[in-house]
């Protein structure tokens, strides 16, 4: 069975779905690995390194591969080159993505979307969402630090004492916790808030303060550990209570998301106006519409003296390590699907069924199907 690694073609994408050090994991399982020339170059992995580890280079991997490992959803042209009955594993952004999914279904490709893996213990080595959020949380702090007209740490110098920057993190999930840790390592004073009270201890263990807001969040978390949506009245109160934390901050990093929904707006223009000039907001929820009312996805906006950054695809800006982690995620998932050198699907297994979007020419994932109507 041939596993193909095409070069990513989406604009700005620098990651690759397989790194050389993991080629051996696949060949060791009896699979042949074909890599498109230049596939890993933007991430720092040269063709020769793949070949040295046992892969072959091929100019048309899509046409030859039984299993295609990708980062971004394939384009119409890429789908047109894939073998019918091939298996595709990637970050397919499946919700509402009718064009791609219908084309894959028409091509009879079996498609797995890494975003849909259940977040169960067995799936941890395959958890691409967490891996990519880790990179985003880290990079968000560096972006903020490079735009802030202040230093992060407390510095006592002959020219006087510089007070540390104050960072407020909204949403202490995977990205938020990484942002907290990174900001602390740079020497900032960090405060954070999340609707899930369960994360208070994790926030404190990183040396940050958990903002205690007088909000009732008893039923904030679902079985999978994700936040549940709150009422508009709740968000109104949250904005009101968080006003103090935001006005006191030099940097605000927002990561608040509720799965399958538009991001809640937690920072209004008025709240931005209340911040000190020069302050920076990095809105990691930009791809889902943003947590700040002024966020323009993919752009930097400067208003009321405050810079609001709405980055898209931050993991691609750290392509070496993002690819390394993602490659571990996809190869672990592929190893789960392969038995005796072939993909064999056990649809009774939630780890197989959870991320399965298209099977035998049909879109089979219920929530994804509902999002296409
Ligand atoms: P996410 O990206 O969906 O959300 C980011 C954070 O925003 C979450 O912590 C959420 O509680 C928070 N949030 C939502 N609305 C908010 C609001 N109004 N104000 C403040 N914060 C708000 O979540 P994620 O980071 O991908 O994961 C969240 C949790 O899922 C983890 O912390 C963990 O408990 C669980 N998880 C479990 C596994 C596993 O393998 N078992 C793996 C990854 C994550």
Boltz pocket constraint, residues with backbone or C-beta under 6 A from the ligand:
constraints:
  - pocket:
      binder: B
      contacts: [[A, 118], [A, 119], [A, 120], [A, 121], [A, 123], [A, 124], [A, 127], [A, 129], [A, 130], [A, 133], [A, 170], [A, 171], [A, 172], [A, 173], [A, 174], [A, 175], [A, 176], [A, 193], [A, 194], [A, 195], [A, 196], [A, 220], [A, 224], [A, 225], [A, 226], [A, 227], [A, 228], [A, 230], [A, 238], [A, 255], [A, 256], [A, 257], [A, 258], [A, 259], [A, 264], [A, 266]]
      max_distance: 6.0
